[in-house]
Amino acid sequence: MSKEDKDYLKKKHTKYFLLVREIINELDPVGLVEMGAPKDEHDTLTGQVLALIVNDD
């Protein structure tokens, strides 16, 4: 997912983007947030998951 695509989803679906981010950060797939990474560390993954949810064509 490109940065532009992620930024578009983040802007258009802010509420849902932040909710998906919270869930992914809680799951912390590779333990980066736990080690002190910023909250936006998994935002590419967040964007990919959100794109699947909203199916924004």
C-alpha positions in Angstrom: 0.0 0.0 0.0 1.4 3.4 -0.9 1.7 6.2 1.5 -0.8 8.2 -0.5 -3.4 5.3 -0.3 -2.8 5.0 3.4 -3.2 8.8 3.9 -6.4 8.8 1.8 -8.0 6.1 4.0 -6.8 7.8 7.1 -8.4 11.1 6.1 -11.6 9.6 4.6 -12.2 7.1 7.4 -10.4 8.7 10.4 -12.7 7.1 13.0 -12.3 3.6 11.6 -8.6 4.1 10.9 -7.9 5.0 14.5 -10.1 2.1 15.8 -8.3 -0.4 13.6 -4.9 1.1 14.6 -5.9 0.6 18.3 -6.7 -3.1 17.7 -3.6 -3.7 15.7 -1.4 -2.0 18.3 -3.0 -4.1 21.0 -2.2 -7.2 19.0 1.3 -5.7 18.2 2.1 -8.5 15.6 5.9 -8.3 16.0 6.2 -6.6 19.4 7.4 -3.2 18.2 4.9 -1.1 20.1 5.8 -3.1 23.3 9.4 -2.1 22.7 8.6 1.6 22.5 7.8 2.1 18.8 5.5 5.0 18.0 1.7 4.4 17.8 1.8 4.7 14.0 4.4 2.0 13.6 1.9 -0.5 12.1 -0.1 2.1 10.0 0.7 0.4 6.7 -0.9 -2.8 8.1 -3.7 -0.7 9.5 -4.4 0.8 6.1 -4.4 -2.6 4.4 -6.8 -4.0 6.9 -9.1 -0.9 6.7 -9.0 -1.1 2.9 -10.4 -4.7 3.1 -13.1 -3.6 5.6 -14.4 -0.6 3.7 -13.6 -2.0 0.2 -13.0 1.5 -1.0 -12.7 1.2 -4.8 
